[in-house]
Amino acid sequence: MAVRIGVGGEFFDRLRENNCYYVDKTELLYELVHEMDNAVTLFTRPRRFGKTLTMSMMASFFDIERDSKALFTGLEIMKHEKFCAGWMNQYPVLSVSFKDVDGLTFDGAFGMLSLTLADLCKKHLNLRESNRISEEDRIVFNRLTGREADTEDIKGALVTIMRMMTAVYGKPVILLIDEYDVPLAKAIEKKEGGERYYAQMLDVMREILSRALKSNDYLKFGVVTGCLRIVKESIFTGVNNFKSYSVLDERFSRYFGFTQEELDSLLEKADLKEKTAVYREWYDGYVFGRNSLYCPWDVMNYTSDLSYRKTARPKNYWKNTSSNGIIRDFVERTDFQVKGKFETLMNGGSIVQTVSDELTYDTIHETEDNLWSLLLMTGYLTKADPEEEGSTTSLRIPNKEIAGIFQDTVVKFFSDHVSTDEIKALMESFWSGDEKAASESISRLLWQTISYMDYHEDYYHAFLTGIFVGRGYEVESNQERGLGRPDIRITDNANRRVLIIEAKKSGRKEQMESDCKEALQQIIDQEYAKNLDEYSVICCGIAFYRKSALVKKL
């Protein structure tokens, strides 16, 4: 490959110094500072869309303690010579991330917050050596550094450090706060063996942010990032000249995520242009403002895999970066009538909903509209029509990767909620060879779960696997056996018996009988039951048509 890929690179300096591929988003600097006059700017985007890297790039550009010209050479921002002369490495920068503030209890989370601020102080130990700072600030700074600070010290920590920086450098501070809402998101989560402590954490974070961003003489300007815009009255009370840009806003939309042009440039340099359609199917489709964008995390991961093996298949990189409990919480709600909407979405269709980018974590689960808004803001859904404006909009699943997350979550929910007695009865019908009972049981289970209106064959496969996994059997899915890969093989070692299943999706109900025969013939031809002489073997072909199943055995 002609490019070097750095996966998970969140530090701008490191990417540039190591000559890793960087998609140039530096024009954001000029647009944010030269064309706008926001005292505080909030960018909300789903996870893994480059928020942290963008903040790192900003810190590198503005920080008075650095000499960053070489790192920005050749990038778009350098075309604005006058702007660079007035802003590059000209201001003190305080950059902090709250991504690690979490705990089972408020005391545990507060301890992580104290640690985060202590680490921040340690990056600026030179401040306390200056004779320009007050003795009072030096004392508080030392308490913060040594993790001996009380609640009031914590609430005023950012202001204390900014006052010290202004005294030392003689200039106001550019404040960069990354993942500002993580402490609140974690505080409202259900915690096994722990507690919810949202009100306590909200009190602390509101004070930290308001003191740092409201009427602060030491602030040049602030940039804040997170997944959600928490309503101003809840956390940014009194912050004037505050502007938020979410996935619904056109301005700045192209700076988070890769445009088609940016992806094409990467693939050309990486000699992977033939893979363009695969990238589009799996990782494109997020609409921010009016721009359709690719998820950077997925693009770089898949490109890295392809650099090692040109035949690497696309996979879901996004689902392992955080819990996908949002979808599960939604599916589990019995008071919302959303089953049909989920089926429409999972079939590739769209639904029309009222959405808002102003939410609060403590009320987010109270209404159906809030939950749809949450799925939109966090990247599980996107606008179906980029030109739509207003609070009522059509929503869809953006791509194959996210569709897979929906499918996996629904299958897991289903398998967790099917009664043991029902599964036992189904298995007994298989082991006894009762085709009629097995057909009726599977059909009944299909009607109980959310499924595709279009009923893709891989859904039925996942549906069956979800039924059998965790039931005391050895379950194999698409593993090499005989001359091929049977869909499902279930081994009951205690009773020395094996169940082999080959599933087919029928295009018409009248076709189910012949599809069952085709599935059984495949089992014979591919010798799936070979080398099982010591076991009692039952081979079944199952044909699915929508929410009906037909089981036939050899």
N, C-alpha and C positions, 0 to 999 in steps of 0.2 A: 504494500500500500504506500501511496505517496504522502499519507498524513499519519500523524501520531495521535492516537485517541487516549485521552485521559478520562476514565470513567469515574464519576462521583467527584469531579473536580469542583470544589466550592471556593477555591482561593485563586483569585485572578492572577496574582503575582506568580504563584507556582505554575499555573498553566502556561503563562507567557515565558517564564524562565526555562521551563522544560520543553519548550517548543511544541506544545500540544495544540491540537486544532481548537481554535476559538472562533465562534460565530460572533461577528462584530456587532455589539449592541451599544457601542459607546456614544452614538448620536443621542441617546437618552440624556446624557449629561447636559448637552447644549439645550435640548428642548426643555428640560426640567428647570434649569437655572436661568438661561438667557431669555426664553420665551414665556416663562411663567413667573408668578410672584407669590407662590404659596409659602406661608410660614411653615406649614406642616403638610406633607404629602403622604397619603396612605395608599399603598398598592396591595390589593388582595388578589391572590391567585391560588389555584390548587397546588398541592405539594409537587415537587420535582419539576417545576417550570422555571427554574433559574433565578428565584428571588434572592437566595443567599449569594450566588455568584455575582449578581448585579450589585448587591450591597458591598461585596468585596471589591468590585471594580470601582465603585464610587469612592470607597475609602482610599484606595490606591491613588486615585486621581487627585483628590482634594488634600490629602494629609500633608501638613507642613513638615512633618518629621521624615518624609520620604523624598526620594528623587526618582520619579516614575517616568521620565521622558522616554527612556529606552523601551519600557514596557508598552507604551502607547504608540511607538513609532509604526507607521503604516496603517493605523486604524483611523476610522472615519473622523473621530473627534479632532485629530491633528490638522484637519483642513480649516478649522476655525482658529487661526493663529492668535488673533487678538483675545479671544475667549480663553484660550489655553494660557496665554501670558498672564492674564488676570486671575485665573482660578487654579491652575495646576500646582499642587503642593503649596498652596498659599494660606490654608486655614487649618487650625487644629481640628482633628476629627475624633469623636468618641463613638465607637462602634460596639454594640452589644447585641447578643442573641439570647433570647429566653427559651430556646428550644429544649433545654434539659431540665426545666423547672417542673418537676413531677414528684409525686409521692403518694403513699397509701393514705396519709393523713395530712392535715394542714401543717403540722409541725415538720413533717418530713419534707413537704414541698417548700416550706419557708426556709428550711435548711439548705435546699438546693438553690433557692434564690440567693441566699446569703453567700453560698459558694460561687455562684455565677458572678456576683458583684465583687467578691474578693479576688477572683481571677482577673476581672476587668481592672481593678486597682493595681494588680501586680504588673500589668502591661504598661502602667504609667507611673512606676515608682519614682521616676526622675522628678515628678511634680513636687513631692514632699521635701525634696532637697533644696528647692528654690527659696530664697529669702523674700520673694514677692508675694507669697501666699500668707494667709493669716494663720495664727497659731491654732485658732479654733478649728479651721478646716483641716489642718495637719493632724490634729487629735482625732477628728471624726474619720479621716482617711485611714489612719492607723488602725482604728477599731474595725473599719470595713475590711481592711487587708487581713487582719488577724481573726476575722469571723467572730468578733466580740461586739458587733454593732447591735443596738436595740432596734425596735420596730421603726421608731422615728428616724434613726440613721438610715435604715434601709429605704424608707419612703423618700428621703431626700438625697439618696446616694448620687443619682445622676447630676442633680443640680450642684452638689458639693464638688464633684470632679470637674464639671464644666466651669464653675467659678474659679477653680484652681488653674485650669487650662487657660482661661481668659487672662488671669493675672500673669501667668508665665509668658504667654505668647503675645499678649496685647491685642488679641483679636477674638471675636465671638466664635463659638464652636458650631461645627456641623455635626448634628446628632443623627446617627443611623441606628435604628432599632429593628432587628430582624425577629420574626416569629413572635410578635408581641402578644398574640392571643393564645399561644400554647399553654401557658399556666392556667388560663380560664377553661380551655377545652379539657385539660386533664382534671381540673377540679370538679367538673360536672359529670365525669365518667362514673359508671358503676364500677366499683373496685372490690374484688373478692378479698375479704379480710380487711378491708379498709373503709373509707367513708367518702362522702361528697362534702366538699368544703368551699363551694363556689362563692358564697357571700363573703367569707373571710378573705379569699384570694382576690376577689373583685375590689375589696376595700384597699388592699395593699397595692395592686397594680394600677388602680385608678389614681392613687396618690403619686406613685412613681411617675406615671405618664403625664398627669396634669401639671405637676410641679416642674417637670422638665420642659414641657411644651407650651405652657400657658404663661404669658407675661413674664418670660424669662429673658432678662437683659443679656444673658451670656449665650443665647441661641442665635446663630446666623440663620439656619433653617434646619428642619428635621425631615427625615424620610423614614417611614415606618412600613413594615411588610407583615402580612399574615394571610391566613386562609379566608377569614371572614371579616366583614366590617361590622364591628359591634357598635350599635347605635350610639351616636355622639353623647346623648344624655346619660348613657350608662358608664362610659369610660373616658371620653374626651371632654368632659364637662368644662365649658368655659374656654376651650381652645379656639382662638379666633384665627381667621384666615386659614382654615383647615379644609383640605380638598381630598376626596377619596376617589380612587379609580378601580373599579371592579371589572369582572369579566364582561359586564354589560356595556362598559364605556369604550368609545372609539379611541379616545386619546390614549397614547402610550400602549395601545393593545399589541402592537407588533414587536415590542421589546421583550415579551415573555413568551417563550416558545419559538419554534423555527418556522419561518414562512416556506412556501414551496420553493421559492428562488434560493433560499439559504440551504434547504435540503439538497436541491439539484447541484449546487456548487460543491457541497460536501461529497456527494456521491460521485461526482465527476473526478474530484481529486483522489478519491479513494478507489477509483476504478470499479464502481458498484452501480452504475447507471441502470443496469438490467434489473436491479432489485427495486426500482422506484415504485412499481405497483404494489409490491409487498409492504413497503414502508407505509404507503398511503392507506392500504386496507387495515393495517394493524395499529398505526400510531398517529394518523392524521385525524382531522375532523373536529377539533376543538375550536369553537367560534368565540373569539374575544372581540367585542365591538363588531366590526364587519370583516375581520380577518380570520381566515381558517388557518390553524396552526398545528404543528406537530409537537408532541411532548419531547423535550430535549433529553430527558433521562432515558427514555426508551430508544430514541434514535442513536444516542452515543453507545448504549449498551449493545444494541444489535449490530452496530457498525464494528464495535470491538470484537464481538463474536465472529463476525464475517471475516475480520482480518486474520483470525486464527484458522477458520475453516470456511471456505467459500460456500459450502453446502449447508451451513448452519440454518436451522429453521427459526422463524420468529417465535417469540414466547412472551409471556406476561412478566415484565420486569417491574411494573408499577405496583402490583398487588402486594408484594413483599416489603414495600417501604413503609407501610403503616397498616393499622387495623382497618378492615373494611366493614366494621360494625354498623356503619350508618345504614347500609342497605338492609342488613339483617334486622336492625331495630324497626325499620319501616315495614318490612315484610311481616313482622310479628304483631303489628298493630291490628287488633280486631275491631277497633272503633272507626277505622277509615276504610272506605270501600275502594281499595287500590288494586285488587287482584287483576281486574281486566286491564287496567292501565299498565301494569307490569308486563302482562302478556303482550300487549301492543308494542311496548318498547323493545321487548326481547325478540320480537318478530321483525325488528327493523323499522317499525312505524314511529309516529310521533304523537304526542298528546299536548293539549293546550292547557296551560296553568297560569295562575297569577303568582308572580315571583317578586321578591324584593332582595336587594343587596344590603339591607339594614336589618340585622338580626341580633339577638342576645342568646347566649348559650343556655341560660336558665329557662327560657321560654320556647326554645327552638322545637321541642317535641309537642307543643301544645296544639298546633294546628297542622292540617295537611299541607296548606300552602307553605308554611315554614319549612317542612321537610322536603318538599320539592325544590324550594329555594336553596336549601342546604346541599342537595345533590347537584344542583347547578353550580354553585359557588365552589364546591370541592372537586369538580371535574368528572363526576360520575355521569352527568348529563350535560348537554350543551344545547344551544339554540339551533333549531332545525332550519330557520331562515335567517341568514345574517342581516337582512334588511329590516327585519322586524324591530320595532321600538315600542316602548311602553311597558307597563307592568304585566300585561297578559301576553304570553309568548308561547310558541310551540317548542317542545323539548324532545330530544332524541338521545339515544346512546351514541357516543361519538365514533367508536371504532370497534374492531374485533377484539382488541385487548380488553376493553371495558365490558363488552358483551360477555366475555368469558368470566369476568368477576361476578357479574350478575348471575350467570348460570351457576357457577360454583356455590355462590351464597344461597341461592334458592334450593339447590340440591341438598346442601348441608342442612338447611332449615327443615327441609322435608324429611330427611333421614333421621333427624333428631326428634321429630314429632310423630313419626309413625309408631303405633303401639307395638310392643313386643309380641302380643298375642296375634296381631295381624300378620306380622312377619313370620311368626311361627307357623301360622296356618298356610301362608303362601309356600313356605319351604316344604311343609308336609305334602302339599299338592304336587310339588316338583318331584320329591323323592318317591311318592307313590305312583307317579305317572298319570295323575288326574289332570288331563289337558283342560277340561271344562272349568274346573275349580281354579286352576292357575290363571287361565285367561280372564275369568271374572275378577279374581283378586287383583291382578295387575291393572285392569281397566278401572277398578274402583279406586285404587291408589292414584292413578293418573288424574282422576277427577278431583282429588283432594289437594293437589299441589298446583302451583303456578307452572305453566308450561308454554312452549312456543305455539302460537297460532299456526306457524308454518312447520312446526315439528321436525326440525332437522334431525338427521340420524344420530349425530353426536350427542344431541340432548337425550335421546332414548338410552343411549349407551351410558351416559352419566347418571341418568335416572335409575337404571338397573344397578349400576355399581354402588350408588348411594344407598340402595336398599340393603345390599348384602354386606357392605363393609361394617366391621365392628359387631358382627352377630355371632362370633365364635368360630368362624370358618376362615380358611385361607382363601383369599380372593385375589385372582390374577386378572388383569385387564390388558388385552392386546399384547400378551407375552408370547414369545416363540414356542410353538408346540407343533410336533409333527412337521408338516411342510409349510405351515403358515402361522397366523396369529389369531386364535379364536377371540371373539369379543370378550367373553367372560368365562373363567373357569373357577369353580368353587369346589374346594376339597374339604370333606368332612373326615378327618383322619380317625376320629374316635370310632366311627362306624364303617371305615374303609370304603367310602363311596365318593364319587366325583360327579359334579354336574357341569356340563359344557353347554354354553348358550351362544348361539349366533343370531343376531338381531337384524331385521330389515325394516326399512320404512316403505310403506306402500303408498302408491300414488292414488289408488282408489280402493274403496272398501272391498270391491269384488276381487281385488288382486291379492288380498291377504293370504288366501289359501295357497296360491302358487308361490308366493314369496316365502312362506314357511317351508315349502318343499325345496325351494332353492337354497335356503339356509341350511337345511338338513343335508342336502347333497354336498354343500361346501364342507361341512364337517366330515363327511365321508371322503371326499376327494382330497382334502388337505390333511387327512389322517390325524385329526386333532385328538383322537382317543388312543393313539399309539402308545405302547409301553405302559399300559394301565391294567395289566392282567390281574394284579392283586387287588384291584378295586372293582366295586360294582359301579358301572358307568351309565349315566343317563344323559342322553344328548337331546337338546331341545332347540327347535327353531322358533323364533318369535317374530311375528309381523305386527307392526304398529301402523295404525291409521288414525291420525289425530289422537283422540283420547280413548281409543279402543285397542285392545291387544288380543292376538290369537296365538295360542301355544300349541305346537305339535311336537311329538317326540318320535324318535326312531323306534 
